[in-house]
Amino acid sequence: MNYGNFIKPSRYIGNEVNIIRKDGDVKMALCFPDTYEIGMSHIGLKILYSIINNLPHASAERVYAPWTDLESWLRVNNSPLTSIDNQRPLKDFDILGFTLQYELSYTNVLNMLDLGGVPIRSADRGDEHPLVIAGGPCTVNPLPLVPFMDAFVIGDGEDVIKEIIEEVTSHKSQVTSKERLLNNLAGLAGVYVPSIHDRTKQIVRRRIVDDLDKAPFPYAPLLPYTSIVHDRVAIEISRGCTKGCRFCQAGMIYRPLRERSLETVLDIARKSVLNTGYEEVSFTSLSTGDYSNLLPLIRGFNRLCSGTHTSVSLPSLRVGAISSEILKEIKSVRKTGFTIAPEAGTKRLRDVINKDFTDEEYDETLRKLFTEGWNNIKLYFMIGLPTETMADIDGLIDMAVKALKKGREITGRRVTVNVGISSFVPKAHTPFQWAGQNAASELRNKQDYIRRAFRKRGINFKGQHVENSVLEAVFARGDRETSLLLEKAWRLGCRFDGWSEFFRFETWEQAAEQTGIDLFGYASRSIDPEQELPWDFIDTGIKKQFLKSEFTNAAQELITADCSSTCHACGLVCKDRKQNSEVRTQSTEVRTQSTEHRTQTIENKKQNRQPLPVNPYMPAQTKYRVKFSKTGILRYLSHQELMTSILRAMRRASIAVSYSAGFHPLPRLSFGPALAAGIEGLNEYFDIEMPVFINSQDFLARLNSVLPEGLKAHSADSIPVNAKSLNELISRYAYEITIDKSDIKNINSFMISLAWPVSREKKTVDIRPMVEKAEIQDSTLLITLIDTESANVRLFEVLKEMLQKTVEEIQSAGVKRTGLYSYNKVNQICI
């Protein structure tokens, strides 16, 4: 397969740094029903990948939803969807495990099964087919997907996944029936097997991991080549939340709060940076600002990574969770973005949703941010919340305007305020599961009202499509009937429904009409709290009576206090967090002091390496011109992906790189002319500046020890710090192209021509003088191209004319760049 024919080919090539290739007795495909860039950002998938591959008898591989161009190719060529690790077809795995993070990914689940050659309905799958299971937050209402899954994991997956694999191992060794396997799985805590539980009417209780310090977390996460949504080390510092926001499903279903200790998080962070070379670490949780040791954590991390230009970022924070000390620590390396989530525009509505902060606290949060130098912030609000009025919408607008004004007032210059608006979606197992969604027209009118108000004031608005929210609400509180809607919509062509460019609500309306489903009825209906709910058989640990009382408190605009110190009898048994927090806080100073004694920074910790040798007779600053190659599967890297891969390899190799000054320091690393994705480069170059002298042989040995297969550094020559850049020098390019005999006539015709004009943008360019030499050896065209005084040469522009072929045809045959040269019109000069 020529991946160069697809958008972002690096999505599909695998071969990432820290990839694990095994051939276990039990083979599991971890399936994420969205693109690689989103799936690779998901922490849960990385955790499961590590856990399963650490089992001696099991192996895990990854499968992501193919973009539409690859899907079309697979269907036209009758080729199955495969894993990116070993290109194994889905039908050849023992287990397919889908992660369900978002209701609008459900059509992709069916599409992936179908592309993998697996029947989409459980009833149509026999003993010869894989076991198909699903986990993730959406499984607390599994009903829309019941006909398609053999089993669901409810709750935390770290322990239960090992138990499932043990059952499958036993099933394979004893050659038992699939029905017997499903019976055994139904006996596992936290596993819902529709074909069993629907007969027995058993309650399925959510699986909970008690101690995060004992729960496995990957120290060497997969490092993607392409830029992903959250392109950084992400470390879960806590799970669960004590705030009790009434609209928030995650805040309810991930209770109780569990924290990773300061020492554990720092250890994970240190090792993860060493093993990936990432420049940024994010400490994530549902409420990161409430982590009991957040300030010591950031301080400790900054000490550990001192001098490595590794920054800290935090997810969206609640108002009041930001301190000046934390902001100072974050900006000491690099100011990363900040998102605040007020959610609602008035104190009254915030009381309804249990978002407990005052206008004064909001003002103080803004003051701290702008005083510490931030001039770009994002605010996140929700519209359509229960009891919302236009006064609340006006309050939302006022809060955004206040941020703009206060920013200008404090900084003395223009600031950027970005506001994200989403629509309320009632979710199962929350106090608002009985509330209806606003009518679509009402939500649309509110969005338009806000957009107009922001446009007048120069505030950036980003709103979610109302129809997306309607469909999300349908499945969030969907029953078994909605599975018919889902299948029909998929068969009508629905894919990537969370992506605006592919979402076709008219097709969903067509599917709804054909299946008798009232979309707006499902989304907008209010439910009697005394009515039995379709998903009541899932026990998250939260008592239904607690949810009812919270629903009543919302109607009365009553705040329920943070449960970290006061228990509200939600149904879960929590450890005494206050006591544990005091113990942790008392030991924080000791831990932080021990951190300070770790005098070796990250550069010197990789595999207990010693600092690179320094020659006292050489200048402190060093600049090398490095010759390298990009071959094999990594020929599909784009120029930006290549540069990022080299820089992160430097960091993994503990090679210090010089950085520019200023608020956003950049590495002093520059490359020669860009090499298009899909082309191999045998003699490419980059210039690297380092703050200390490093022996070239040590430099090459260390760099090559961490480069992935397909990238290799061949030489490193010292050059003056002020030497001309590669792009200033290089003007001559040598290539090898695989051709057919039928191409020879076209080549000769081009070469004997005196001129060959082509249209380029708004001018005509003669490309014939750009081809200095063209020689045919067997089935290979050796061609030398040069830049002219009037224009730079473009490889595929020349080859399309010379060979009379498309770019796809040329790339499929094979293209290599064999040399880059400086050229002074008389002599070829090697770089």
N, C-alpha and C positions, 0 to 999 in steps of 0.2 A: 504494500500500500504506500502510495506517495502522499505523505502527510502534508507536503507543501501545497497540495490542492485545496486544503481546508483552512478556514479562518483559525488563527492561533494554533498552529500545529503542535506547539509545545504542550498543549492540553493533553495530548494523547500519547506522547512518546515514552512516558515513564522514566526509568533510569535516574530518578532524582537522588540527590545526596541522602544517605541514610535509608535508602530503600532496603527492604528485607525480602530476599527471594528464597522461598522454601517450597518443598513439595510434601506437605504433611499427609498423613493418612486421612484426616478429615480436612477437606478444603472448603473454606468459607469465602464468599464474595461479599465484601462490605459495599453495599450499593447506596449511592447518594443520588436522589432524583432531581439533581440540578447540575449546573455546569461544574467543571473542575475547579474554577476560581472560587466558587461558593463552598463546594464540598471540602476543599483543602483548607478552608478557614475554620472548619468545624472541629472543636476540641474533642468531642465525644468519639468521632471516627478515629482520630489519632490514638486515643486511649485504647479503643478496642483493637486497633491494628497492632499495637504493641503487646497487649495482653495475649491475644491469640497466637501471635508469632513467637511468643516466649514459651508457649506450651510445646512440649517435645513431639507430640503426635498430631499437631494441627498447624495449618497455615492460613493466613489471611491475605487476600488480594483486594484491589479496589476497582470499582466500576462507577463511572459518573455518567450522567445523562449526556448523550452526544448532541452537539449542536445540529441544527437542521440540515446543514450541508453534509455532515457525515452520515446522518440518518438516511438521507436520500441515496447516498452512495451505497450504504449497507443494503438497502432494500433493492436497488437496481441490480446489484451484484449478488444478491441472495447470500450475503455474508453475515454471520452472527455478530452481535455485540460481544466484545471480549473485555477482560480485565486489562488494565494498563501495565500491570506488573509482569505478567507472563503471557499476555494475549490468549488467555484461556476463555473459551466460550462460556456464557452463563450456564448453559444446560449441562456442562461438565462438572459443575461444583456440587458438593454435598449439601451446602446451605447457602441460601441467598438471604442476606440480612439488610433490610431497607431501613434507613434513618428517616423518620417523619418529623421534620421541623416546622413544616408550613403546609397548610391545607391546599394551597394552590399548586403544590408539587405532585398532587395525587395522579393527574393524568400521565405525568412522566414515569410514575411507578409502573403503570400498565404498559406504557410504551417500551420501557426497558425490558420487561418480561417478554413482550412480544418480539422485540429485536433480538433477544437472547435465545429464542427458540423454545421458550417455556410457556405453556398454556397459562393465560392470565387468571383463570378461575381455579380455585383449589379443587373443586369437584372434578375438573377435567385432567388433573395431574395424577399420575400413577406412581408406583414404587420406583420407576426408572427416572423420575424427575427429582430435582433438588427440593429440599425442605425450604419453604419460603416463609420468612418471619419478618416482623417489623418491630422497631422500638423508637423511642423518642417521645417528646412531650405530647404529640398529637394522639398517642395511643390511649390517653385517658378517656377519649371517646373514639374507640376503634370502629364503630358501626359502619361508617361509609366504606370501609375497606374489608369488612368481614368476608365477603365472598371470594376475595382474592388472596387472602393470607391463610397459611396453615396455623400460625400461632403469632401472638403478640407478646412482647416483653413490656411489662408495666413497671415503670420506675427505673432505678439505677441499674446499669447493666454490667458493672465490673465483675460481680461474683456470678450472676446467673448465666452469663455467656459461657463460662467455664463448665457449668453444670449441663448446659444444653449440648456442648461439644462432647462431654462425657457420654451423654445419652446417645448421641449420634455415633460415637465410636463403638459403643456396645451394640447398637443396632446394626452397624456394618459387619462387625465381627461375628455376630450371631445370625446374620441374614434374616432378621425378623421383618414383619410387614410394616408398612408405613402407619397403619392403624395402631399397631402396638407401640410404635415410636411416639405417636401423638398422645396415646394414653399415658405414657411415661412422662412426657413433657408437661402434661396437664397436672401432674403431681408436684411440679416444681413451684415454689413460692414465686409469685410475680409473673407467672406465665399464663396467658389466656389462650386456650385452644377452642375456637368456636365449635368445632364438631363434637367436642366433649362437654364443655361447660354449658353450652346452650341446652343440652339434654338434662344435665344434673342441676342447673340453676344455681350453681355455686357462686359465691362472691369471690372476686379475684383481688387480692390485696397487693398494693404497690410494694415493690422491693426497695429497700433503703440501705445504703452503705452508711454505717455508723461513724466510722473514723476515717477522715480523708487522709490523715498522715499514713495510715496503713493501706490506703487504696493506691493502686499503681498509677503512675503518671509518667509519660515518656520523657526521657532525658535527651533523646536524640530524635526529635520529630523530623518527619519528611520535609525536605527543603525544595519547594517548587522552583522551576525555572521561570515560568510566567508570573506576572504580578497578580496576586490573588486579592480578594476583597479585604482580608485582614492580613497583610503581608508583614508579619512580625511574629516573634515568639509570643504565644498566648498561654498564660498560666492561670488556672482556676485556683483562686486563693480561698474561696469559700463556696458553699452550695446551700441554697435556701435563703430566706429573707424573713425578717421580723417586722417589717413595716406594715404589711397587711393592706396594700392597695387593692381595692375591691374589684377593679377591672382586670387585675393581673393574674393570669393563669399560672405562670411560672412561680410567682410569689406564693401561691397556695400549694401547688403540687410538688414543689421541691422542699417543702418544710420537712423536718426542722432545720434550723441553721447549723451548719457544721463548718468549722474553719480549719484550714491547713496552718500549721504552726509557722512562725517566722523563719525558723531554721530550715524547715522543709522547703518552703517557697524559695528562699535564697539559694539553697542547694540546687533545686530544679532550674532556677534562672541561670545560675553560673554555668551549669553543665549544658544547658540548652544553647546558650550563646556560643560556648566553645564548639559545640557539635554542629552548629548551623552557620555561624558567621553573621547572623541577623544583626541589624543596627538598632533595633528597637524591641522592647519587651513591653507587653501589655499585661497588667494584673487585672484579671477579669472576675466578675461575679455578678449576681443580680443587684447588689448594692455595695460596690467596691468602697465607696466613701465610708461605710460603716465597719469595715474590717478593723478589728481591735488594735492591730499593730501597723496601720498603714504608713504612718510617718517613719517609724523605725525601719519598715520594709524598704521604702524608697531611699532612705539615707544609707541603709546597709548595701543596697544594690549599687548605688552610685559609688560607694567606696570600693566594692568588689570590682567594678568595671571602670575605675578611674583611668582616664587617659585613652580609653578605647572608643570614644565617641558613640557609646551605646546609650540611647535615650529611653525614657519611661513614658508610656501613655496609659491613660485610664479610659474606661468606657464612660458612657453618659452618667453623670452624677446627679444626685438629688440636691435641691437647694439646701444650703446649710451644711453640706458635707465637705466643703472646700475650706482649707485653712491657708493662711499666707505662708506658713512654713512648708506645707506640701508644694505649693506653687513655686516657691524658691528652689526647692530641691529638683523639681521637674525641669525648670528652665535653666538650671546650672549646666545641663548638657545641651538641650535643644527644646525650644517651645513646641510641644505637640498640640494638636487640636483639642478644643474643649467643647463638650456638649452638656448642657444642663436640661433637665427634664421637668419643667414645672407642671406639665400635663393639662392644667386648667387655669383659666384666666382670672378667677375670683376666689376669694377665701370661702365663700358659700359653696361653690361647686367643688372646691378642693376638700371641704369637709364631707361632701357627699361621697367622694371617691376615696376618702381616707388618706389624702396627700397632705400631711400635716406640716405646713410652714406658713409664716406670715409674710406680708408685703415687706416688712422691715428686713426680714431675713433674706429675701430676694435682693433687695437693694444692697445689702452688705456683701452678698455673694458677688454681685456685679462689681462692686467697688474693689474687692480683692483682686479679681481677675484683671481688671483694667489697670489697677495700680501696679501690678506685677508685670505689666508689659504686654498682655494679650490684646490684640486688636482685631481678632477674628473669632467669633463664638457662634455656636449653633444652639438654638432653643428648640425643644421638642414638645409639641402639644397634641392633644387628642380632641376631636370634635364629635358631637353627637352623643355625649355622655348622658346617662339618665338625669332628668330634670333640667338639662341645659336650656338656657334662654339666650336671646340675643345680647342681653346684658353681659353674660359670661363671654360671648364672642368678642364684644367690645373690650372686655377686660383683658382678653388674650392679646388683642391688638395693642392695647395700652402697655402691656408688659414688654412687648417687642420694641415699641417706640421708646420706652424708658431705657432699654438696653442701649439703643442707638444714641440717645441723648447723653446718657451717663458716660458712655465710652468716649464721645467727643469732648465732654466736659473734663474728664480725668486725663486723657492722653493728649488733648490739644490737637488732635488730627482726626481724620475720618476713620471710622471703624466699620468692619463688615459684620452684619448680623444676618445669619441664615436661619430661617424658621422651617422646620419640618412639621407637616400636619398629616395625621392619620385619622381615620374614622373609627369610632368605637365599634368593636366586634364582640358580642356576648360570647363567652367561652364556658365550656363545661367545667364543673367543679370550682366555680367562683361565686361570690355573692351576687354577681350580676348575671348569672346564667338564666335567671327568670325574666330579665329585662329584654325588651325588643330593641332592634337597631332602628335608628331614624330612617324614614323613607329616603330613597335614593335622591329624589328631587330636593328634599330638605338639606341633605348633606351637600349636594352640589351647589345649592344657593349659598350655604355657609362658606364653602370654599371660595366661591366667586366674590363674596363680600370681603373676605379676608384678603384675597389676592388684590383687589382694587385698592384697599386701604394701604397695603404694603407698597404697591407700585408708586403711590403718591409720595411715599416717604423714603424710597430707596432701600427697602428691606427685601432681601431675597426670599422668595416663597417656593417651597417644594411640597406638593400635595400628592397623595396617593389617589389613583383612579377610584372613584366611588364604586364602580361596578366590581372592581377587585374585592373591595370590602364586603359587598353584598354576597359574593360567591364564597368568600372566606367564612362569613357568618352561616351560610347554608350548611357547610360541612363541619364547622366547629360545633354546631348543635344538631348535626344531621343524624337521622336514624338509618335503618337498613335500606329503606326505600331510596335513599340518595345514592346508593351504590349503582342503581340502574341509571340514574342521571350521569354519574361519573363515567360509566362504561360507554354510554351512548355518545357523550361529548367527545371522548377519546376516539371513538370510531368515526366521528365526524371530522376529526383532524385536530382537536385541541391538544396543544403542547405548551410547555413553558408559560403557563397562565399567569405567573407572577412577573413576567416580562412584558412591558407595555407594547413592544413591537410585535408580539405574537398573540397577545390577549385579544380574543374575538368574542365579545359578550353576545353578539347576535347568534353565534353558533351555540352558545350555552342556552340561549333562549329557545333555539330550535330543538335542542336536546330536551329541555324542560317540557316543551309542548308535546314531544313524542313520548315522554315517559310519564306525563301527568303530574310533574312536580311544579309547585308554585314557588319560584325562587324568592320572590319578595315576601311571600307568606312565611316561609321558613326563617328568613332573616329578621323580619320585623315583628314576629308574633311575641307577645308577652305570655308568660307561662305562670299558671297558678302555683305558688310555692308548695301547696299541699299535693300537687299532682306528682305521680311517679314519673321519673325521668328515664329515658331509654338507656342512659349510661350509669344508672345508679348501681349496677352490679360491679362496677369498678370502685374499689375502696382505696382512696388515696391516703387515708389516715385522718383526713379532715371530716369531722362529723357534719352531717347535713344540717343538723340543728344550729350549729355554729354559723354556717353559711346563711341560713335563714335569719338569724339574729343580726348578722352584718347587713343583710339586705334591708332589714327594718331600720337599723341605725342609719343607713344611707338615706332612707326616705325622711328620717328625722334630722338629718344633717348633723349627726353625732360622730365625733372622732373616737376611734378605738386606739388606745395608746400602743406604741411599740411594745411588742411582747418580750423583748430581751430581758426585762426585769419584772414584768407583771404577766402572769399566765392568764389567758382568756379562755382556757379549756376548749381549744379547737379540736382536741381529740388525739393529738400526738403527745408522746412522752418525750420531753426535751431534757437534755442535761442542763444543770444550773449554769447558764451562760455567764451570768454576772460573776459568779465565783470563779469560773474558769478564766474569764477575761482578766480578773484581778491577778490570778496566778500568772497568766501569760505576761501581763504588764510588768509585774514584779521581776520576772526573769528577762524581760526585754533588754534592760540595761546590760546585764551580764552577757547576753547573746551578742548585742551590738559591740560590746567591748572586744569579745572574741573575734568578731568579724574584722575589727580594726587591726588585729594582729596578723591577719592574712595578708602579708605585705606583698606577696606576688600578685600582680594583676593578671587579668585573663590572658594577656599575651603569652605569659610564661607557664600557664597551667596545662595546656593541651598535652596529654600523655606524659606529664612530668618533664616537659622539655625545659632545657636551660635557655637563657637568653641567647639570641644569635650573636656570634663573635663580632666584636668591634675592633677595628684596626686603629690604634691610637695615632698612626701617621697619616690617616686619610681624613678628609673633611667630614664634619659631622653629618651634613646633608648629602644624600645620594640620590641620583636619578639614573634609572636603568631603562634601556630600550630592550624590550623583551620580544623575542620571536616565538610564536606559538602556532598551534594548529587546532582547527575545529573540524572534526570528521565524524563519520558514523552517524548514529541517530541524533547526535547533537548538532548536525548541520541544520536542523530545523529551528534552532534558536534564532530569534531576531537579534538585531544589533544591541538593543537595549537589554534584552535578556542575557546576552553574552557578557556585556559590561558588568551587569549585576552579579553574574556567576563568578567572574574573575575577582571582583572586589570581595565577595563573601568568602571565596577561597583564601584570599589573603588574610582575612580575619580568622578563619579556621586554622590557618598555618601560623598564626601569631606573628605575622609580619606587620610591623608598624608602618602606617601610611601617613604621609603629611596631609594636613587639611587646610583649607582656606580659613580666613578669619571671618568674623561677623556672626549674626544671629543664627544663620543656617549654614554651618561649615560644610564644605563639600570636599571629597577626597581628591587629591591631586593625581588623578589617573585619567589618561587620555588615550584614545584608540585611533588607529588608522581608518581609512575609508570603510564605510559600513559594508558588511557582507550580507546580502539578502538571505532570508530564511530559506533553507533548502539547498544552499550552495556550500560545499566543503571549502575550507581554506587551509592550504598546506603551509603557507609561510605568511602568517599575519603578524601584526605588531601592536604593542601598546607601550606607552611610556608611564613609568611609575616613579613618584618622588617619595623618598623616605626620610624621616628626621635624623636617622643615624646611618652610618656606613654598614653595609652588610655584604659579606663575601658572596660573589655571584654564584658559586657552586652550592653554598648553603641555601641561598635564596631559591635556586632552581629545585634542589632536593626537597626542601620543605613545601614549596608550592605544589610540585608534582605529586607529593604524597597525599594531598587532599583534593586534587582536581578529579572530577568525575571522568569516567571512561568517555573518550571522545574529545577531551581537551588536554593538551600537553604543551608545556613550556620547553622550548628547545635551547634557547640561549638568552643570556642577559648581558648586555654590554653597557658599560658606564658612559654616560653622555653629560655634557655641561647642563647645569640646572636651567640655563637660559637658552638651550638649544632650540632650533626651529622645530615646530610641531610636525607630527607625521603628516597631517593634512596639508601643511604648507609645502612639504617635500615631495610627496607622492603624486605622480601624474602619469604613471605607466603601469599597466595591469596585464598579467598573463593568465590565460584560462585554458582549461581542457574541457571539451564538450563531446559527449558521445553522440555519434551521428549514424544515419543510415546511408547506404549507397545512393539512394534517391536524392540525398541532400547535396551531393557533389555538384550537380549542375547549377543549383541555386547559388552555391558558394562561389563558383567560378564566375557566374554572371555578375554577382556583386563586386568581386575583386577587379574585374576588368573595366568596371564603370569608372568614369572620371569624377562623377558626383552622384550623391544619393540623398536628395533632400527629403526630410520628414517634417511633419508639423509637430511642434512642441509648444504647448500652451498657446501664446498669442504670436508666435514667430515660427519661421522655418529655419531648420538647422540642417546643414550638410554633414551627414555622419560618415561619409566615405573616408575623409582624411583621418578619422578617429581609429580606423583599422589599419594599423601599421603592417601587420603580418598575419597571414592565415595559411597554415600548413596542415595537410591531412596525412595522418599516420594510421594505417589500418582503418579502424572505425572511430578514430578520435580526431577532432578538430583542435589544433593548437593555434590559439589566436592571441595576438598582442594588441591591446587597445591603449590609446593615449588621449589625454585631455588636449583640446585645442585652445587657442587664445580666445575664441569666441564662446566656447561652451565646454562643459565637462561631459565626458562620455557616460552613457547609460548602457549597461550590459544587455539587458533584455530588449531595449529599443533596437540595438544593433542586431542581436540574434534573431529577433522576429522578422526583420527585413532580410537578413542574409539567408536564413533557412526557410523563410515563409511558413513558419509554424507558430502556434500559440505558446504563451509562457508555460502553460501546464504541460504541453508536449515536450518542451525543451527541458523543463525541470525533471520530468519523469525519466527522461533518458539519462540524465546525470550531468552535473556541472561542477567543476572544481576551479578554484582560483589558486594558481600555483606560485605566483610571485607578485610582489609590489616593489616598484622601483621609482627612484628619482630620475628625472630625464631632462637634460639640458639642450635637447635638439641635436646634440652631437654624439653624446655617449650615454649609455645606460649606466646608472649608478646604483649599486645596491644600497639599501638603507642600512 
